[in-house]
Amino acid sequence: MKRIFSRGCHMADNALFDSRADTYDSWYMTPLGAYEDELENALVFKHVGVVRGKTVLDVGCGTGLYSIRLSEGGADVTAVDISSKMIEIARRKAQDRGQYIWYDQADMAKLPYENRTFDMVVSITALEFAADPLLALMEMARVLRPGGKLVVGVLNNDSPWADARREHAKREESIYGAAHFFSSSDLRLLFHRTGTFGALTMESCIYTLPDEDEFQDTTASRQEFFGRMFRPLTGAFLVGTARKR
């Protein structure tokens, strides 16, 4: 596989994520963060399906959470992120787990790969930070083979979590101050505007309230069950999947 390295990244965004790199994974060590990660991971891999033997690109890989999981599932994984520090951490984590993953620093709007390179493209909570989400999505489509699958996970604007994150960003510096949250209709329109993908399948999860102090496993499970049943596509985390025509 030919991979062309690119330095095309916005330095402001790079600095923002570099400054958060060392503490980025600490959220997953909290009870609520661990619970969220379990639900998000289950939903993402429900849509991803079998990856063994496939070439997969993880766009906006952060500290390697999904690139490592995809590699552990048997995929040949390439991962890209705008933050060099995030990539450093991701590379170290992959090495510690004995996973070979090719990491590149680049902007998701200028992916440094040839057309039709990958069987699958996965992008989890990264599109929110793209300066031009449509351009980023079209880049993902460009490097995807015809018939290949794109799986995108975003933070849902139709959830109280979005308001809580915006309020938090007003009080103190946060990566969410620069985020654009997507509703299910926003995501559907974005996929449609690329003119590249077939039917979009969407699901959401995380119906707990955004209050770490109030989190309880038993209550959360009940909220999740009824949320998915009566308020589909309004969970805090939204996944959309489509195949390239």
Residue, then its C-alpha position, 0 to 999 in steps of 0.5 A: m500500500k502506497r502511503i504519501f505523507s502530508r503536513g497539511c494540518h491547521m496549527a491552531d487545531n494541532a496546538l489545541f489537541d496537543s495540549r489535551a493529549d496527556t490527559y485525554d484518556s483520563w475520562y475513560m478511567t471514571p465510572l461514567g466514562a468507562y460506561e460510555d466507552e463500553l456502549e460506544n464501542a459496542l455500537v461502533f463495532k456493531h456497524v463496523g462488523v468483521v474487519r479481519g484481513k481488511t485495510v482500514l483507515d481511522v480518521g481522527c484517531g486521537t490516542g488510538l482507542y479505535s485504531i488499536r481495537l481495529s488492529e486487535g480485530g485483525a485489520d491492517v490499520t492506518a490511522v491519521d490525526i492532526s495532533s502529533k502528541m496524540i499520535e505519539i501516545a497512540r503509537r506508544k500504546a499500540q507498541d505496548r500491545g504488540q499491534y503494528i499500526w501505521y500512524d500519520q499526522a495530517d488534516m482530515a481535509k487533506l488525507p495523504y493517501e491515494n484514491r481507493t486505498f482502503d476497504m473501510v474508513v472509520s472516524i469516531t468523534a472527529l468530524e465535529f472538529a473539522a473546519d469543513p465537515l463536507l470536505a472531510l467526508m468527501e476526502m474519506a470517500r475519495v480514499l475508500r474503495p467502491g463498495g467500501k464502508l464508512v462508519v462515522g461516530v459523532l456527538n449528537n446535537d439532539s442530546p442534553w450532553a451537547d448543551a452540557r458540553r457547550e456550557h462547560a466550554k463557556r466556563e473553562e477552555s475545552i476542546y468542545g468550544a471548537a466542536h460542531f455537534f450533529s443531529s441525525s438529520d445533519l448527518r444524513l444531509l452531509f452524507h447525501r451532499t457528498g453524492t457518493f454513498g448509498a443508504l445511510t443507517m443510523e443508531s445512537c446510544i448513551y441516554t444517561l444524563p451528563d452528570e458524573d456525580e449522579f451516575q449509577d449503573t442500575t439507573a443508567s441501564r434502565q435509561e438506556f433501554f427506554g431511551r433507545m426504545f422511545r427516543p431513537l437517534t437522540g442518544a449522546f453518541l450517534v453512529g452513521t454507516a453507508r457504503k460507497r457507490 
